Structures are given as C-alpha cells and as structure tokens.
C-alpha cells in the first residue's frame, strides 16, 4: 500500500513539473490498473512488450482478439502508427 502511494505521488510530481517519464517492466504492470496517472501525458513513454501491451489494453478496456502473438502485434502497429 505504501509503495503504491509513493509511486503514484512520484508520477504526479513528475507531471506537475512536466518532466520526461519512461515506464518499463514492472512499472507497466503498476500503470495498467492506474492508467489515469499517465493518460494524456505527452512526456511519458511506455515501453511494453507484447504481454505488457495486453495488460495495458485490458486496463484501458480495449479488447484484443485472438491469442497473444501476430494478431496482437497488428493491434500494436495500428495503435502506434
């Protein structure tokens, strides 16, 4: 509980000062259930692998069809380009 508060507060302060923020690895799992912390923040870069992308999509309520793999990679390409 205390760690979650600390991470949220850190992200809020980073945003308040408009600092760059890169979230990778376990940070993406944390953000997947708290997307409001980074939504709309253009100085934030998320670096998901395909499994992390699936968790982020689920957290955003975006359905991904088919099994994880080439079908999901198409979703990633569509979302990024």
C-alpha positions as CSV (number, residue, x, y, z in Angstrom):
1,X,0.0,0.0,0.0
2,X,2.7,2.5,0.9
3,X,4.8,1.7,-2.2
4,X,1.8,2.2,-4.4
5,X,1.2,5.6,-2.8
6,X,4.8,6.5,-3.3
7,X,4.8,5.6,-7.0
8,X,1.6,7.5,-7.6
9,X,2.9,10.5,-5.8
10,X,6.1,10.4,-7.8
11,X,4.3,10.3,-11.1
12,X,2.1,13.2,-10.0
13,X,5.1,15.3,-9.1
14,X,6.8,14.4,-12.4
15,X,3.7,15.5,-14.2
16,X,3.4,18.7,-12.2
17,X,6.9,19.7,-13.3
18,X,6.4,18.4,-16.9
19,X,9.5,16.1,-16.7
20,X,10.1,13.2,-19.0
21,X,8.9,9.9,-17.7
22,X,9.7,6.4,-19.1
23,X,7.9,3.4,-17.7
24,X,9.1,-0.1,-18.4
25,X,8.9,-3.6,-16.9
26,X,7.0,-3.9,-13.6
27,X,6.1,-0.2,-13.8
28,X,3.8,-1.1,-16.7
29,X,2.1,-3.7,-14.6
30,X,1.5,-1.0,-12.0
31,X,0.3,1.5,-14.5
32,X,-2.1,-1.0,-16.2
33,X,-4.5,-0.6,-13.3
34,X,-3.9,3.1,-12.9
35,X,-3.9,4.5,-16.5
36,X,-5.3,7.8,-15.3
37,X,-1.8,8.6,-13.9
38,X,-0.3,8.8,-17.4
39,X,-3.3,9.4,-19.7
40,X,-2.8,12.5,-21.8
41,X,0.8,13.0,-20.5
42,X,2.8,13.6,-23.7
43,X,6.1,13.5,-21.9
44,X,5.5,9.9,-20.9
45,X,6.8,6.9,-22.9
46,X,5.5,3.4,-22.2
47,X,7.8,0.6,-23.4
48,X,5.6,-2.6,-23.3
49,X,6.5,-6.0,-24.7
50,X,3.6,-7.9,-26.2
51,X,2.4,-9.3,-22.9
52,X,2.6,-5.9,-21.1
53,X,0.7,-4.4,-24.1
54,X,-2.1,-6.9,-23.4
55,X,-2.3,-5.9,-19.8
56,X,-2.3,-2.2,-20.7
57,X,-5.0,-2.8,-23.3
58,X,-7.1,-4.7,-20.7
59,X,-6.7,-1.9,-18.2
60,X,-7.9,0.6,-20.9
61,X,-10.8,-1.6,-21.8
62,X,-9.5,-2.3,-25.3
63,X,-10.3,-5.8,-26.4
64,X,-7.6,-7.7,-28.2
65,X,-8.9,-10.5,-30.3
66,X,-7.2,-13.9,-30.7
67,X,-4.3,-15.4,-28.9
68,X,-1.2,-13.3,-28.0
69,X,1.1,-13.2,-31.0
70,X,0.9,-11.9,-34.5
71,X,-2.8,-10.8,-34.1
72,X,-1.8,-8.6,-31.2
73,X,1.2,-7.3,-33.0
74,X,-1.2,-5.9,-35.6
75,X,-3.1,-4.1,-32.8
76,X,0.2,-2.6,-31.6
77,X,1.1,-1.5,-35.1
78,X,-2.4,0.0,-35.6
79,X,-2.1,1.8,-32.2
80,X,1.3,3.3,-32.9
81,X,1.1,4.3,-36.5
